């Protein structure tokens, strides 16, 4: 898997404070509208979305992704590459 976090994101989606399923729904809508090659950075503090539903969505659609937990801030950064 490519080191996505070292690349500059094309777009950032902030879903902090949103509860499941909204982070996944907003991520799907943003990815669907994005051009191929887009690197989307998602900021998410909902554990179920960050560690389960969004990664499963990426795997199902063959989108490379990278999940990074920012421990001191209590949220995740999810980098998703639309192929």
Secondary structure, DSSP 4 states (H G I P E B T S, - for coil): ---GGGSPPSEEEE-TT--TTHHHHHHHHHHHHSPTT-EEEEEE--HHIIIIIHHHHHHHTT--EEEEEETTTTEEEEEEE--
